[in-house]
């Protein structure tokens, strides 16, 4: 009001200010138009271009991109090699999400229900501290930790648990010569890097659980396990689902971690890079990029029904 009062009694600026004051929807439109236009041009426009590229195909004889609409590229997604990449990536994302939820919930529950103010602040700091360092530094640090000459192998040797480590690495499919060159190592690094994104939404959801409901459950004769199962877990589920959105999507689209830690078997991000760069098969790279978008669209639809966005 003070800014409007400072304007001259007449003139274009005064008339514009009066129009905006009398028509709040117009003011809202003018405020939202620039960011929405940017979103439409840069984000939705790039997605449309990606979808358009995926509808082209590469001629098998010349190796050139044929700019004719066809589903031939999408049919290549169902070949054994591409299905293996998609399933491997989705399985890793699901495993990391499930493990992060199992680790994050007890920690978040302790922080909300039992931790003192100082302990809670220290735990918040411990959860957030890894995010303050470089992403690449964290990943390369874990590669050194999990290497055959790393601290994990050294600690297992000192504790006489080398046999256990060797047994874990001997597990088919997920094992390998060392933790840093196995799917187990990739899983551990993913879990470490994305765990804070699971802890924080669960903490937010648990803090919104009324203590009166917990007390009422106890007054009605429920033991702590029944209260946890029938009162706290259903009310905290949106937070778990909200955290899973982060862990699942970030694992699904990550390119760096599988390239540094793990086996030579590619994940979706690496396959997209290889087809777009080395192989020059841009349509297949675009089609592979559509896969996580479709998976996350279905996942977000389910998460919305479970009320996950209320806990973000």
Secondary structure, 3 states (H helix, E strand, C coil): CHHHHHCCCCCHHHHHHHHHHHCHHHHHHHHHHHHHHHHHHHHHHHHHHHHHHHCCEECCCCCCEECCCCCHHHHHCCCHHHHHHHHHHHHHHHHHHHHHHHHHHHHHHHHHHCCCHHHHHHHHHHHHHHHHCCHHHHHHHHHHHHCCCCHHHHHHHHCCCHHHHHHHHCCCCCCCCCHHHCHHHHHHHHHHHHCHHHHHHHHHHHHCCCHHHHHHHHHCCCCHHHHHHHHHHHHHHHHHHHHHHHHHHHHHHCCHHHHHCCCCCCCHHHHHHHHHHHCCCHHHHHHHHHHHHHHHHHHHHHHHHCCHHHHC
